Amino acid sequence: MEGVSPVTLGFLGSLAAGSMTAIGALPILISKAPDRAVRDLALGFAAGVMLAASFFSLIIPSLEASGLRYGGSVLPAAIACASILMGIGLVALLNERLPHEHFEQGREGPQAASLRRIWLFIIAITIHNLPEGLAVGVAFGAGGREGGLPLAIGIGLQNAPEGLAVAVALLGEGYSRWRSWTIASLTGLVEPLGGLLGAGVVSMSQVLLPWGLAFAAGAMLYVISHEIIPETHRSGHQNKATLGLSVGLVLMLFLDVSLG
């Protein structure tokens, strides 16, 4: 991969990570769908990976990049804090303004009776996956292969249980196995778009680098708090979900240190 531009790496890395959604959904084609406890364990793992990635792969590098440019003043911390809040705010705005539907909570956002139920699901999944692709793209744009590879691997690992959860939920709504797998697979394709955007923006201007890193972290933190953790705690499997989160967090930490 020597000589490949950070933008191309960001696109390819987020494409590979997004493709893990399809791989994760494969069990519904060849075996019985796992029960809710296993799904909550897997989603907890996904939350742990995203939580560790937000801090070790995005927020800390953001602080380091700001420190190199502005020195040890309060400015690096202020930039990180402002960017995190902007990332959280943008995804929260999308969550409020776009019509979508959660698998358990039901419909949120503006009423959209003309939209078919499946498109409401797809919009919800898009809101969820876009920040992940953005984060991978920003990491590659900021640090090249060394900076982006650990995050791409971590996001790919957590996309597998997410893909399975989406496919199982659609299967429960009455869709066929093949259609459920296909829809779950397609939802992962939004990540390369986010990856291309993130890598392109931070590659164009190093001034934007610390802002982009922390912004992507904020977007992911919103998804963890608003989407994944409440979903894993809704059916009484908190212990399994917490175990999954713990394993995902330490695994992502290991990947970041050993590969970064």
C-alpha positions in Angstrom: 0.0 0.0 0.0 3.0 2.3 -0.2 2.4 5.4 -2.3 -1.4 5.2 -2.0 -3.0 8.5 -1.1 -4.6 8.9 2.3 -8.0 9.6 0.6 -7.8 6.3 -1.3 -6.8 4.5 1.9 -9.7 6.1 3.8 -12.1 4.9 1.1 -10.7 1.4 0.9 -10.4 1.0 4.7 -14.0 2.1 5.3 -15.2 -0.1 2.4 -13.6 -3.1 4.0 -15.0 -2.2 7.4 -18.5 -1.7 5.9 -18.3 -5.0 4.1 -18.0 -6.8 7.4 -21.7 -6.0 7.9 -22.5 -8.5 5.1 -20.2 -11.1 6.6 -21.8 -10.7 10.0 -25.3 -11.2 8.6 -24.4 -14.5 6.9 -25.5 -16.8 9.8 -29.2 -16.1 9.0 -28.7 -17.7 5.6 -27.1 -20.9 6.9 -28.3 -21.5 10.4 -30.9 -20.5 13.0 -30.8 -16.9 14.1 -29.2 -16.4 17.5 -31.3 -15.6 20.5 -31.6 -12.1 22.0 -29.0 -12.7 24.7 -26.3 -13.5 22.1 -27.3 -10.5 20.0 -27.1 -8.2 23.0 -23.6 -9.6 23.9 -22.5 -8.9 20.3 -23.9 -5.4 20.3 -22.2 -4.7 23.6 -18.9 -5.8 22.0 -19.6 -3.3 19.2 -20.2 -0.5 21.7 -16.9 -1.3 23.5 -14.9 -1.2 20.2 -16.5 2.1 19.3 -15.9 3.6 22.8 -12.2 2.7 22.8 -11.8 3.9 19.2 -13.4 7.2 20.0 -10.7 7.9 22.6 -7.6 6.1 21.6 -7.9 6.5 17.8 -9.6 9.8 17.6 -9.7 12.1 20.7 -6.1 11.5 21.8 -4.7 12.0 18.3 -6.8 15.1 18.0 -5.2 16.5 21.2 -1.7 15.6 20.0 -2.3 17.2 16.6 -3.5 20.4 18.3 -0.6 20.4 20.7 1.9 20.3 17.9 0.3 23.2 16.2 -0.7 25.4 19.1 1.5 24.3 22.0 0.5 23.2 25.5 -2.2 25.9 26.0 -5.8 25.3 26.7 -6.6 25.6 23.0 -6.1 21.9 22.2 -8.5 20.9 24.9 -11.0 23.6 23.8 -10.8 22.4 20.1 -11.4 18.8 21.1 -14.3 19.7 23.4 -16.0 21.9 20.8 -15.5 19.3 18.0 -16.9 16.5 20.1 -20.0 18.5 20.9 -20.4 19.4 17.2 -20.2 15.8 16.2 -22.8 14.8 18.8 -25.0 17.7 17.8 -24.9 16.8 14.1 -25.9 13.2 14.6 -28.6 14.3 17.1 -30.0 16.7 14.6 -30.1 14.0 11.9 -31.8 11.7 14.4 -34.5 14.3 15.1 -35.0 15.6 11.6 -34.9 12.4 9.5 -37.9 10.1 9.7 -36.7 6.7 10.9 -37.7 3.8 13.1 -35.9 1.8 15.8 -36.4 -1.9 16.0 -37.7 -1.7 19.6 -38.6 1.9 20.3 -40.7 2.4 17.1 -40.9 5.5 14.9 -39.0 8.7 15.7 -38.5 12.0 13.9 -41.1 13.6 11.6 -44.0 11.6 10.5 -43.5 10.0 7.0 -46.5 7.9 6.2 -45.5 7.7 2.6 -42.3 6.0 3.4 -42.4 2.2 3.5 -41.3 0.6 6.7 -38.2 -0.8 5.2 -36.9 2.6 4.2 -37.5 3.8 7.7 -35.2 1.0 8.9 -32.6 1.9 6.3 -32.5 5.6 7.3 -32.0 4.6 10.9 -29.1 2.3 10.0 -27.6 5.0 7.8 -27.6 7.4 10.7 -25.9 4.8 12.7 -23.2 3.8 10.2 -22.2 7.1 8.7 -20.2 8.3 11.7 -18.2 5.0 11.7 -17.1 5.4 8.1 -16.3 9.1 8.8 -14.1 8.0 11.7 -12.2 5.5 9.6 -11.7 8.0 6.8 -10.5 10.7 9.2 -8.0 8.3 10.8 -6.5 7.3 7.4 -6.5 11.0 6.3 -4.7 12.0 9.5 -2.2 9.2 9.9 -2.1 7.2 6.7 -2.0 3.4 7.0 -0.5 3.3 10.5 -3.2 5.7 11.8 -6.2 4.2 10.1 -5.5 0.5 10.1 -6.3 -0.2 13.8 -9.5 1.7 13.6 -10.6 0.1 10.3 -10.0 -3.4 11.9 -11.9 -2.4 15.0 -14.9 -0.9 13.2 -14.9 -3.9 10.9 -15.0 -6.3 13.9 -17.9 -4.4 15.5 -19.8 -4.2 12.1 -20.2 -8.0 12.1 -22.5 -8.2 15.1 -24.3 -5.1 14.0 -25.0 -6.7 10.6 -26.3 -9.8 12.3 -28.5 -7.7 14.6 -30.0 -5.8 11.6 -30.7 -9.0 9.6 -32.3 -10.7 12.5 -34.5 -7.7 13.2 -35.6 -7.6 9.6 -36.2 -11.3 9.6 -38.5 -10.8 12.6 -40.5 -8.2 10.6 -41.4 -10.9 8.1 -38.7 -10.4 5.4 -37.1 -13.5 3.8 -33.7 -14.6 4.8 -32.1 -13.5 1.5 -33.8 -10.1 1.6 -32.9 -9.5 5.2 -29.2 -10.4 4.4 -29.2 -8.2 1.3 -30.6 -5.1 3.1 -28.2 -5.6 6.1 -25.3 -5.9 3.6 -26.3 -2.7 1.7 -26.4 -0.7 4.9 -22.6 -1.1 5.3 -22.1 0.6 1.9 -22.7 4.0 3.5 -19.5 3.7 5.4 -17.2 4.2 2.3 -19.0 7.5 1.6 -18.3 8.7 5.1 -14.7 7.4 4.8 -14.2 9.3 1.6 -15.6 12.5 3.1 -13.6 12.3 6.3 -10.3 11.5 4.5 -10.8 14.1 1.9 -11.5 16.9 4.4 -8.6 16.3 6.7 -6.2 15.7 3.8 -7.0 19.1 2.3 -6.1 21.1 5.4 -4.0 20.1 8.3 -5.7 22.9 10.3 -8.9 20.8 10.2 -7.2 17.6 11.3 -7.8 18.0 15.1 -11.3 19.2 14.5 -12.1 16.3 12.2 -10.7 13.6 14.5 -12.7 14.8 17.6 -15.8 15.5 15.5 -15.8 11.9 14.3 -15.4 10.8 17.9 -18.4 12.8 19.0 -20.5 11.4 16.3 -19.7 7.8 17.4 -20.2 8.6 21.1 -23.8 9.7 20.3 -24.4 6.5 18.5 -23.1 4.4 21.5 -25.2 6.3 24.0 -28.4 6.8 22.1 -28.6 3.7 20.0 -26.4 0.7 21.0 -26.3 0.7 24.8 -30.1 1.3 25.3 -30.8 -1.5 22.8 -28.6 -4.0 24.7 -30.2 -3.2 28.1 -33.8 -3.4 27.0 -34.3 -7.2 27.4 -32.7 -7.8 30.7 -29.3 -8.9 29.4 -27.2 -6.1 31.0 -24.6 -8.5 32.3 -23.9 -10.0 28.9 -23.9 -6.7 27.2 -21.4 -5.3 29.7 -19.2 -8.3 29.2 -19.3 -7.7 25.5 -18.5 -4.0 25.9 -15.5 -4.8 28.2 -14.1 -7.4 25.7 -14.6 -5.0 22.8 -13.0 -2.1 24.6 -9.8 -4.0 25.6 -9.5 -5.7 22.2 -9.7 -2.3 20.4 -7.1 -0.9 22.9 -4.8 -3.8 22.1 -5.2 -3.3 18.3 -4.6 0.4 18.6 -1.4 0.0 20.6 0.0 -3.0 18.7 -0.8 -1.9 15.2 -0.8 1.9 15.5 
